[in-house]
Amino acid sequence: MKDLLKNKMFLAVGISVIILVIIIVIFYVRKNRNNDLELQEQLTNSEIIPTVDSNVNVSLKEADKRGELLLTVRDAPSGTTAIEYQLTYDAVSREEGGTVVPRGVIGKCIQQLSSQSTWSCQQPNSGEAIILGTCSSGTCVYDNITGDINVQLKFTGSYGERIFEKDFKI
């Protein structure tokens, strides 16, 4: 009689463990399927911004001071109301023992009064050349740039949004 009870107890525990494993597997599969569907939905819902016309002329030059740049946009599309810029580059870090680290700067461009289609991109809040580094109390420490500078521009206007991207050697 004791053996029969042990066998029934063993059988009940075994069936319970199998049912628990099946429930966990079903939960895991559904969770992964939902994550895949969410990722696919995000990818299909993400807005793709078209590129700006090829006749837009973007120039990136060194300013009078080394470590400062002048970014100019000519022949901006008609109806442009705003241009934002992002410059990204790699620099040798003084703080991290000479390792190469990613750096960047963002800002807005200002339309030139003399020409409706020419925009000057400047340092945020100062109206000066774009500084690749840090400034404090009037003293600037410029980044030691390695490689190209990636320029990304976002044009906004009556046509919607357009982007421009190009690598420049300085």
C-alpha positions as CSV (number, residue, x, y, z in Angstrom):
1,M,0.0,0.0,0.0
2,K,2.9,2.4,0.8
3,D,4.5,1.7,-2.6
4,L,1.2,2.5,-4.3
5,L,1.0,5.8,-2.5
6,K,4.6,6.6,-3.3
7,N,4.0,5.8,-7.0
8,K,0.9,8.0,-7.0
9,M,2.8,10.8,-5.2
10,F,5.7,10.5,-7.6
11,L,3.3,10.5,-10.6
12,A,1.5,13.6,-9.3
13,V,4.8,15.5,-8.8
14,G,6.1,14.4,-12.2
15,I,2.9,15.6,-14.0
16,S,2.9,18.9,-12.1
17,V,6.6,19.5,-13.1
18,I,5.8,18.7,-16.7
19,I,2.7,21.1,-16.7
20,L,4.8,23.8,-15.1
21,V,7.6,23.4,-17.8
22,I,4.9,23.6,-20.6
23,I,3.4,26.8,-19.1
24,I,6.9,28.4,-18.9
25,V,7.7,27.4,-22.5
26,I,4.4,28.8,-23.7
27,F,4.9,32.1,-21.8
28,Y,8.5,32.5,-23.2
29,V,7.4,31.8,-26.8
30,R,4.5,34.3,-26.6
31,K,6.8,37.0,-25.0
32,N,9.4,36.6,-27.7
33,R,6.7,36.7,-30.4
34,N,5.3,39.9,-28.9
35,N,8.7,41.5,-28.8
36,D,9.3,40.5,-32.5
37,L,6.0,42.0,-33.5
38,E,6.7,45.2,-31.5
39,L,10.1,45.5,-33.2
40,Q,8.7,44.9,-36.6
41,E,5.9,47.5,-35.9
42,Q,8.5,50.1,-34.8
43,L,10.5,49.5,-37.9
44,T,7.6,49.9,-40.2
45,N,6.2,52.9,-38.4
46,S,9.6,54.8,-38.3
47,E,9.6,57.8,-40.6
48,I,12.2,57.8,-43.3
49,I,13.3,61.4,-44.0
50,P,14.3,61.9,-47.7
51,T,17.5,63.5,-48.7
52,V,17.9,67.1,-49.8
53,D,18.4,67.9,-53.5
54,S,21.9,67.4,-54.8
55,N,22.3,71.1,-55.8
56,V,22.6,72.1,-52.2
57,N,26.2,73.2,-51.6
58,V,27.6,72.6,-48.1
59,S,31.1,73.7,-47.2
60,L,33.1,73.0,-44.0
61,K,36.3,75.1,-43.6
62,E,38.7,75.9,-40.8
63,A,38.1,79.3,-39.2
64,D,40.9,81.8,-38.3
65,K,41.6,79.8,-35.1
66,R,42.7,76.2,-35.4
67,G,40.0,74.0,-33.8
68,E,37.2,76.2,-35.0
69,L,35.1,75.6,-38.1
70,L,32.9,77.5,-40.5
71,L,29.9,75.6,-41.8
72,T,28.0,77.3,-44.7
73,V,25.0,76.1,-46.7
74,R,24.3,77.6,-50.1
75,D,21.4,77.0,-52.4
76,A,19.1,75.7,-49.6
77,P,15.7,74.6,-51.0
78,S,13.1,77.3,-51.5
79,G,10.8,77.4,-48.5
80,T,13.4,76.4,-45.9
81,T,12.6,77.8,-42.5
82,A,15.2,76.1,-40.3
83,I,18.5,74.1,-40.6
84,E,19.9,72.1,-37.7
85,Y,23.4,70.6,-37.8
86,Q,25.2,67.8,-36.0
87,L,29.0,67.3,-36.4
88,T,30.5,64.0,-35.1
89,Y,34.1,63.0,-35.1
90,D,36.7,61.0,-33.2
91,A,39.3,62.7,-31.0
92,V,42.2,61.7,-28.9
93,S,41.1,62.1,-25.2
94,R,43.4,63.8,-22.8
95,E,41.3,62.5,-19.9
96,E,41.4,58.9,-20.9
97,G,45.0,58.4,-21.5
98,G,45.1,59.1,-25.2
99,T,42.4,56.7,-26.3
100,V,40.2,57.7,-29.2
101,V,36.7,58.7,-28.2
102,P,33.6,59.9,-30.2
103,R,32.8,63.6,-29.9
104,G,30.4,66.0,-31.5
105,V,28.5,69.3,-31.5
106,I,25.0,70.3,-32.4
107,G,23.4,73.6,-33.3
108,K,21.3,75.7,-35.6
109,C,22.0,77.6,-38.8
110,I,21.0,81.2,-39.4
111,Q,19.7,82.5,-42.7
112,Q,21.9,85.3,-44.2
113,L,20.0,88.5,-44.8
114,S,21.9,89.2,-48.0
115,S,20.8,85.9,-49.6
116,Q,17.6,83.9,-49.0
117,S,19.3,80.6,-49.9
118,T,22.6,81.0,-47.9
119,W,22.7,79.9,-44.2
120,S,25.6,80.2,-41.7
121,C,25.9,77.5,-39.1
122,Q,27.3,78.8,-35.8
123,Q,28.2,77.8,-32.3
124,P,25.1,77.6,-30.1
125,N,24.4,80.8,-28.1
126,S,27.4,82.7,-29.3
127,G,27.0,83.3,-33.1
128,E,30.7,82.4,-33.6
129,A,32.6,79.7,-35.4
130,I,31.8,76.1,-34.4
131,I,34.3,75.1,-31.7
132,L,35.5,71.5,-31.7
133,G,36.4,71.2,-28.0
134,T,35.4,72.9,-24.7
135,C,35.6,76.5,-23.6
136,S,35.5,77.8,-20.0
137,S,36.1,81.4,-18.8
138,G,37.3,82.5,-22.2
139,T,39.9,79.7,-22.5
140,C,39.3,76.9,-25.1
141,V,40.8,73.5,-25.2
142,Y,40.5,72.1,-28.8
143,D,40.0,68.4,-29.6
144,N,42.8,66.5,-31.4
145,I,40.7,65.2,-34.2
146,T,41.5,61.9,-35.9
147,G,39.9,61.1,-39.2
148,D,36.9,62.7,-41.0
149,I,34.2,64.9,-39.6
150,N,30.6,63.7,-40.3
151,V,28.2,66.5,-41.1
152,Q,24.5,65.9,-40.7
153,L,22.0,68.6,-41.6
154,K,18.2,68.6,-41.1
155,F,16.3,71.0,-43.4
156,T,12.8,72.0,-42.3
157,G,10.4,74.0,-44.5
158,S,7.2,74.1,-46.5
159,Y,8.3,70.8,-48.2
160,G,8.6,69.0,-44.8
161,E,11.9,67.6,-43.6
162,R,15.0,66.7,-45.6
163,I,18.4,65.5,-44.6
164,F,22.0,65.9,-45.8
165,E,25.0,63.8,-44.7
166,K,28.6,63.9,-45.8
167,D,32.1,63.2,-44.4
168,F,34.6,66.1,-44.6
169,K,38.4,66.0,-44.3
170,I,39.9,69.0,-42.5
